[in-house]
Amino acid sequence: MMLQRFIDFNRKQHLVPPGEKVLLAVSGGRDSVTMAHLFSQARIPFAVAHCNFHLRPGDCDRDELFVRRLADSYGVPFHSVSFDTRSHAASHGMGIEEAARHLRYSWFATLCRDHGYACVATAHHRDDAIETFFLNLFRGTGIAGLHGIRPVSAYGDTRLVRPMLCFSRADIDRYVEENRLPYVEDSTNALLDARRNQLRHRLLPLLRELYPSVDETMAANIERLHDAELIFRDHIETLRQQLLRPYPSRLRDLPFVIQALDLQALRALPTPLTVLFELLRPYGFNAAQAADMLHAKTTGKQFLSPTHIAEYHRGLLLLAPLAEECVKGEGLERPWRPGDRFRPKGMKGSRLVSDFLKDLHLSRIEKAHVRLLVDADGHILSVVGLRDAEGT
């Protein structure tokens, strides 16, 4: 009985906290209509949210009206929103499916904050998870991409649950027929990219013909891969604690902590590239950059991600957030420049600041944050935190 399977799956996966209200993402198609019916039968408090993406003129407005009436029939709150999806995709350099996902989940997050919903439930089912597995596999992915869609995930601070993952598309079709549930042809199918459509309508039917139990087998494989990922993640975190340490910079007023990774110890591991990529993942670096870092030999060589900078420095890989210079422009305290010269206290004669910093073996990351204290005439009084000038 699907209702009992639904209830058992919810309890096993701890999807919905008892007594909390859930926001259901309902398109009006078979899957989300079935989800709403099961929530009602299970007596779980819910509200309905519907996105009008304006991708199929006429159909989208029809779908919105259908879902509004569906929510009214259950006596639950209804929320709707309209998006200019094509315009958003074009202006942000996204595909239609990616743009729609960004728009709807951002809106769901706002609804949860404003109305106190505990989580957002989507109607993804087992077939969707299997399709996602194959899409990620063929595109190229790490272990995380192979377990496909999970029962619980997050979009920022918003909890996402997928209570229909215990059902196949065939299960849902039978439930709709047995309960005579009205639905509309889901206009969000227009969002599916060509590859997913090919998988859904060509590859998976062929696999089912060759291997009649492929759906059950793949569902079990996905669970095993998820378990393997948990073990893998735990090992990566252990290695993170062993290999990454705060770098003891001689600059005491840096606005951030530089992390240092021991490349020699990393290279001694059985799979150094895989480990390095996973360690760098939170910093936004890609696999190609990780490979270059692993084999770097030139001190001072730097790599940039959208948020961080990495630098090979005397056998270490230094990691720091991208940051503006501590001080900009001229004044009594300013960044050093090539050609700056001063007389270090305790030393004979003057020295270029650049040579002084080189002798201290500062990284390029550190050098970018070195400041000079100068007098009104521009004479250097101190390389701040490192050495005062003679006579000060």
SULWOWO-V862023 format. One record per helix or strand of 3 or more residues. SS is the DSSP state (~ for helix, > for strand). FROM is the first residue (numbers start at 1). TO is the last residue. If there is no record, write none. Layout:
# SULWOWO-V862023
SS:FROM:TO ; SS:FROM:TO
This chain:
# SULWOWO-V862023
~:2:13 ; >:22:25 ; ~:30:41 ; >:46:52 ; ~:59:74 ; >:78:82 ; ~:85:92 ; ~:96:115 ; >:119:121 ; ~:126:139 ; ~:143:146 ; >:152:155 ; >:158:161 ; ~:169:179 ; ~:187:191 ; ~:194:210 ; ~:214:243 ; >:244:246 ; >:259:262 ; ~:263:267 ; ~:272:283 ; ~:287:294 ; >:302:304 ; >:308:313 ; >:316:321 ; >:333:335 ; ~:353:359 ; ~:364:367 ; >:371:374 ; >:380:383 ; >:387:389
